[in-house]
């Protein structure tokens, strides 16, 4: 189906495609902000937004891995309940908890992603929880921000690569 506009969609699919459009628009706006290198506050914002995007993508990835595992089980008597991105959101899965869930899977495809995520979690938590801390100087905030944005970008690419490898 390739609708020319949302008006061409069946009514029950309209919310889903509106949601997809929202996600794509957010990604474009984050990419636009990333190009603005003159203000450090924008750099921090880009990193935090990219971290949120990684969290979102991890929920999608975990759900897809669960689905793949369920489909590959030989016995239909015992199946693991698939976690949906919506359920992961309801459960208030934090960034760290999502990393822990992903770490439960054993796959050579996840090794590099896990390394990246473990490197991202500390700066992400620092910016999220300590940005306005009186002990954190502006120099400390700015110190590794570009390196962290680069790591976040590589992490997003790695998630997409793994997602595309999973055949359902």
C-alpha positions in Angstrom: 0.0 0.0 0.0 1.4 3.3 -1.0 -1.2 6.0 -0.1 -0.7 9.5 -1.5 -2.0 11.0 1.7 -3.4 10.0 5.0 -6.9 10.6 3.5 -6.4 7.6 1.2 -5.9 5.2 4.1 -8.4 2.9 5.6 -9.6 4.6 8.8 -8.2 1.8 11.1 -4.7 2.3 9.7 -4.7 6.1 9.9 -3.4 6.4 13.5 -0.5 4.0 12.8 0.6 6.0 9.8 0.2 9.3 11.7 2.5 7.8 14.4 5.0 6.8 11.7 5.0 10.3 10.3 5.5 11.7 13.7 8.5 9.5 14.3 10.1 10.4 11.0 9.5 14.1 11.6 11.1 13.9 15.0 14.1 12.1 13.4 14.4 14.9 10.8 14.3 17.6 13.4 16.9 15.9 15.6 19.2 15.6 12.5 18.6 19.3 11.8 19.5 20.3 15.4 22.7 18.1 15.1 24.0 20.4 12.3 23.9 23.4 14.7 27.3 23.3 16.3 27.4 26.8 17.7 25.5 26.3 21.0 26.6 23.7 23.5 23.1 23.6 25.0 21.8 22.4 21.6 24.6 19.8 21.5 23.5 18.4 24.9 19.9 18.5 23.6 20.8 16.5 20.5 22.6 13.9 22.7 19.6 13.6 25.0 17.1 13.4 22.0 19.3 10.7 20.3 19.4 8.8 23.6 15.6 8.9 23.7 15.5 7.7 20.1 17.9 4.8 21.0 15.5 3.9 23.8 12.6 3.9 21.4 14.5 1.8 18.9 15.6 -0.7 21.6 11.9 -1.3 22.4 11.3 -2.1 18.7 14.3 -4.4 18.5 13.5 -6.3 21.7 10.0 -6.9 20.4 11.3 -8.1 17.0 13.8 -10.5 18.7 11.0 -11.9 20.9 8.9 -12.5 17.8 11.8 -14.2 16.0 12.4 -16.5 19.0 8.8 -17.4 19.3 8.6 -18.3 15.6 11.7 -20.5 15.8 10.5 -22.5 18.8 9.9 -26.1 17.7 7.3 -26.9 20.3 4.0 -24.9 20.2 3.3 -26.0 23.8 5.8 -23.6 25.3 6.2 -20.2 23.9 7.5 -17.0 25.4 5.1 -14.1 25.5 6.4 -11.4 23.1 7.0 -8.0 24.6 5.6 -5.3 22.5 7.1 -1.8 22.3 3.8 -0.5 23.9 4.1 -3.0 26.8 7.8 -2.0 27.3 6.6 1.6 27.5 3.9 0.8 30.0 6.3 -1.1 32.2 8.4 2.1 32.4 11.5 0.4 31.1 14.3 2.8 31.7 17.3 3.0 29.3 19.3 0.9 31.7 16.5 -1.7 32.0 16.2 -2.0 28.3 20.0 -2.6 28.1 19.6 -5.4 30.7 16.7 -7.0 28.8 18.7 -6.9 25.6 21.7 -8.4 27.5 19.5 -11.5 28.3 19.7 -12.6 24.7 22.7 -14.5 23.4 23.8 -13.6 19.9 27.0 -12.6 18.2 25.0 -10.0 16.4 24.4 -8.1 19.7 28.0 -8.0 21.0 29.0 -4.7 19.4 25.6 -3.1 20.2 25.9 -4.1 23.9 29.4 -2.5 24.0 28.0 0.8 22.6 25.0 0.8 24.9 27.2 0.3 28.0 29.3 3.2 26.9 26.3 5.4 26.3 24.4 4.7 29.5 26.6 6.7 31.9 26.8 10.0 29.9 23.1 9.7 29.2 22.3 9.3 32.9 24.6 12.1 33.8 23.0 14.5 31.4 19.5 13.3 32.3 19.9 13.4 36.0 22.8 15.8 36.7 22.6 18.5 34.1 21.6 21.1 36.7 23.7 19.7 39.5 25.7 22.5 41.2 28.8 20.3 41.1 28.8 19.8 37.3 30.7 22.6 35.5 29.9 23.7 32.0 33.3 22.5 30.9 32.4 19.0 32.2 29.1 19.1 30.4 30.8 20.1 27.1 33.8 17.8 27.5 32.7 14.7 25.5 29.4 15.8 24.0 30.5 15.4 20.4 32.1 12.1 21.1 28.8 11.0 22.7 26.7 12.2 19.8 28.9 10.2 17.4 28.6 7.1 19.6 24.8 7.6 19.7 24.7 7.8 15.9 26.8 4.7 15.5 24.5 2.9 18.0 21.4 3.9 16.0 23.1 2.5 12.8 24.0 -0.7 14.6 20.4 -1.2 15.9 19.1 -0.7 12.3 21.7 -3.2 11.0 20.6 -5.9 13.6 16.9 -5.1 13.0 17.4 -5.7 9.3 19.3 -9.0 9.9 16.3 -10.5 11.8 14.2 -12.4 9.3 10.6 -13.0 10.3 
